[in-house]
Amino acid sequence: MSNILYLAEHREGSFRKPALELASYAHALARQTGGQAIALVLGKVGADQLSRLGSYGTQHILHAAEGSFDPMDNGIWSTAVAEAAIKVSARLVVFSASLQGRAIAPAVAVRLEAGLVAGVNGLPSSMQPLTVERKVYSGKALATVVVHTEKAVMTLSPNTFGLKESSGDAVAEVWTVPTLPSLSFEVLETSRSEGKLLLSEADVVVSAGRGMKGHEHWKPVEDLATVLGAATACSRPVSDEGWRPHGEHVGQTGKIIAPNLYFALGISGAVQHIAGVSSSKVIVAVNKDPEAPIFGAADYGILGDVHTVVPALVEAAKRFKENS
């Protein structure tokens, strides 16, 4: 009987899809181990939001509302998670494979002397010893990882497990972390993008590359994203050229995403790009080069000039919405 601890990330006091997916995953793990799914919430979150975690199988919540948790300091957060794992006797500690989770998980593993498995994409096939799969070689193969340490830390790849609601209520406990290090930096200024979907949470992503031939040709891409209610993204050369913000760069060296639907418009499909989007449920590629590597990763391919095809897609999407 082993408890599962997970870090429930929130944005300004609100839980988003990654946190609820992780809650679903932790609940499924707890059913395998016979223990409890326990959430750790760092920072101020309202009771109405905390109760949402219970709807996805969480049985207990440790809420550390007071402390230097905003902005995120890796040393402070990893200390809090490790202390929480010790407090609840957690055998498994799980994170979302977000920027935050990927930054903290290794430090927690060191503190707990635990094995670390990054980017798992499903439930373990065995708990004794812990045996779980993850993608390797830029998503081209699966590796079976066996962890022999008493405790283990895992990060869950986004959009691989899904949201699974479960009846029940979570008992929230206000908790104070015994000892926290001092904040190691000072934030002088924060800027936020408004009115845009977050790439990590979008179900549909419309992405474009150098085939657009310049930032001045980007309007059809944005129009398609607007019609589909999608987030916009780009390949690395585009962000390097300054055509689009660096925050929209997806790929192995940018943001790794896994939407339900991904459009690759005028993107050749370098291995680094495909590595960051290969977990998408469906990939639609538009390119005029029949030899473009992106067609090898795509579920649907359109051979043609993006400057002709994308406006046609926009009009088709508008007609579909009007008639549905």
C-alpha positions, 0 to 999 in steps of 0.5 A: 500500500503506497501513497502517490504525491503529485504537484498540482500546478496552478496559474494565478490560483486556477487549475488548468488541464495539465493539473487535472490530467495529472490528478487523473493519473495519480488516482489511477496510480493509487488504485494500482498501489492501494494507497491514496492520491495526494495533491501538493498545492503551493501558493494561494488557491481558493477552496472552490479550486481545491475541490476540483481536484477531488472530482479527479480522484484526489483524496487528500490535499496538502495546501502550503498557502504561505511561503515564497512560492511566487515566483517559482524558485527551484530550490524552494519548490523542490524542498517543499515537494520533497518534505511533502513526500516524506510527510505523506510517506509517498513512494511515487512523486509525479509531475506534469512534464511542463517547464516547471515539472521538468525543472523540479523533478530531478532535484526532488529525485536527488533529495529523496534518493529516488529513481527518475523517469522523465516523460512517461506516457502511460501507467506502469505495467508493474509496480514491483519493480516499477516498470513504465514506458517512455518515448525515446529517439525523438518519439521514434521508439518506446523504452521500457524503464525499470526503477529499482530504488525504493522511491521513484519520481516521474513526469507525465507527458502532456495529453497522454493520459486524458482527463478522467473524472471520479466521484469523491471529495478531497480533504484539504489540510493547511500545511506549513513546510518546516524549513525553506531556503531563501529566495535566490533571485529577485523579479524586477518585471513581469510581462504577460501575453493576454488573450491568447491560448497557452500552447501547453493547454491548447487542443488545436495548434496552428503552426507555420514555418519558413514556407510563409516567406515572412511575417507579413504573410502570417494573417491567414495562419492567425485567421485559421487559428481564430476560426478553429479556436486554436493556439498559434506556434512556429518553427525555430527558424521563424522565431530566430528570424524574429517573425514570431515570438520565441514563446511560440517556438515548438520543437525539441529546442522549444516547447514540446506539445501534444495537442489533439490536432496540429497543423504544420504549415510550410514546415519542412519537418526537421527531426528537432521539430518533429520531436517536439510535436510527435505526440500530437493525436493528429498532424496535418501538414501542408507543403509544396515539397513532396519530399518534405520530412513532415509528410512522414510524421503527418496523418494527413498531408496536402501537397501545395503552396501554403499561400493558396491552401491556407486561405482555402482552409480558412474558408472551408472551416468558416463554412463548416462552422456556419453549417454545424 
